[in-house]
Amino acid sequence: MPFVITSPCINEKSAECVEVCPVDCIEEGEDMFHIDPDVCIECGACEAACPVQAIYMEEEVPDEESEYIDINRSFFE
């Protein structure tokens, strides 16, 4: 399961996650970053680097943040 960026990232854009991603699967959107689920290798580097704890493994995304699974996927379609 890939990692997903959730609402704490909105308007944050610190980019620490982008800097540590070994496969460059994180891209900047209009108001937050997004992780390409087809490129993510599930290494966890982005999750550890996130200053606002916005990144979760897909199966661990809190219920109230579940819409961000589709938001991240849709960004790359």
N, C-alpha and C positions, 0 to 999 in steps of 0.2 A: 504494500500500500504506500502510495506517495505521501509526501508531506503537503499540508494545506496552510495557507496564510489566512488568518481570520481578522475580525474587526479591530482589534487593538492597533493594527498596522495602518488603518485609515488615517491619512494626513500625517503619518509618522515619517515614513520613508528614510530611515536612518541608513539603510543599505549595508549594514554589517553582514546580513545574510547573503547578499550578492557577492561580497568580497570573499567569503569562505566557501562558496559552492564550487566543488571541483568539476562539475559538468555544465556550468552556466545555464541552469534550468530556471533561474529566477529572473523575471522581467518586470520592468516598471510599467505600471498602468497609470491612469489619470490621477487616482488618489491613493493608491497602495501598490505593493508588489504582488506578483502572482507566481506560483510554481507550476511549471509544465509537468503534468502527471505522467506524460509519456517519456520524459527525459530524466526525471528524478530517479536517483539510484538509492534513495532511502538511507543515506549515510548519516544523517542527523546533525551535520555541521551547522546548518542554518538554524535549526531549533536551539542549539546551544548558544549561538551568537545573537539571537534576537533580543534586543534590549527591552521589549515590551511583552514578551511571552505570547506572541501572536501565532506561533507556528506549532502545529500538531500533526502527528501521524493521522492519516485519513480516518482510521477506525477509532481514534481517540478524540476527535473534534467534539467539543461539548454540544449537547443537543441544541442549545440556543444559538450556536454558531454554525449549524449544519448547512445553512444556505451557502456558506463560503466554499463548500466542496464543489458545488455547481458553478459558482462564480469563478473559481480558479480554472476549472475545466473549460468553461465557455470563453474565457479570455484567449485561449489558444486555438479556438475553432475558426 
